[in-house]
Amino acid sequence: MTIRKLINDKFGGCKKLAQMLGCKFPTTVYSWAQKNKIPVYRIYQVLDVAKQNNISLTMDDFKGQ
């Protein structure tokens, strides 16, 4: 699964994930989708946000990025 697809399928898009993470600029998350890569320290934040919002997501979902 690409990072773009993961963001869209699990969180409803880049803007929504950026809001959930408290990012000032949604372009942060858009850049992850474009590069198909999320920085490691952000992966843990994304996992925390997913857990808080009852979104099924594990470290395995990020393999291959």
C-alpha positions in Angstrom: 0.0 0.0 0.0 1.4 3.4 -0.9 1.5 6.1 1.7 -1.0 8.2 -0.3 -3.5 5.3 -0.3 -2.9 4.7 3.4 -3.5 8.3 4.3 -6.6 8.5 2.1 -8.1 5.1 3.2 -7.3 5.3 6.9 -7.6 9.0 7.7 -9.7 10.5 4.9 -6.9 12.5 3.2 -3.9 14.5 3.9 -5.7 17.5 5.3 -7.6 15.4 7.9 -4.5 13.6 9.0 -2.6 16.9 9.3 -5.4 18.3 11.5 -5.3 15.1 13.7 -1.6 15.5 14.1 -1.8 19.2 14.9 0.4 20.2 11.9 0.2 23.9 11.2 0.6 23.2 7.5 -1.1 20.3 5.7 1.7 20.4 3.1 3.8 18.4 5.6 1.5 15.4 5.1 1.1 16.1 1.4 4.9 15.8 1.0 4.8 12.4 2.6 2.2 11.3 0.1 4.3 12.6 -2.8 7.5 11.0 -1.5 5.7 7.8 -0.5 7.6 8.0 2.8 6.8 9.2 6.4 9.8 10.1 8.6 10.3 7.4 11.3 9.5 9.8 14.2 6.3 10.8 12.5 5.2 7.1 12.1 4.9 6.8 15.8 2.8 10.0 16.0 0.6 8.6 13.2 0.2 5.3 15.0 -0.8 7.2 18.2 -3.4 9.4 16.3 -4.8 6.2 14.7 -5.2 4.5 18.1 -6.8 7.6 19.6 -9.3 7.6 16.8 -10.0 3.9 16.7 -8.3 3.5 13.3 -6.8 0.1 12.7 -3.2 0.7 11.8 0.1 -1.1 12.7 3.7 -0.8 12.0 3.3 -3.5 9.3 1.2 -1.0 7.3 4.4 1.1 6.8 6.6 -1.7 5.5 8.0 -1.2 2.1 8.1 2.6 2.3 
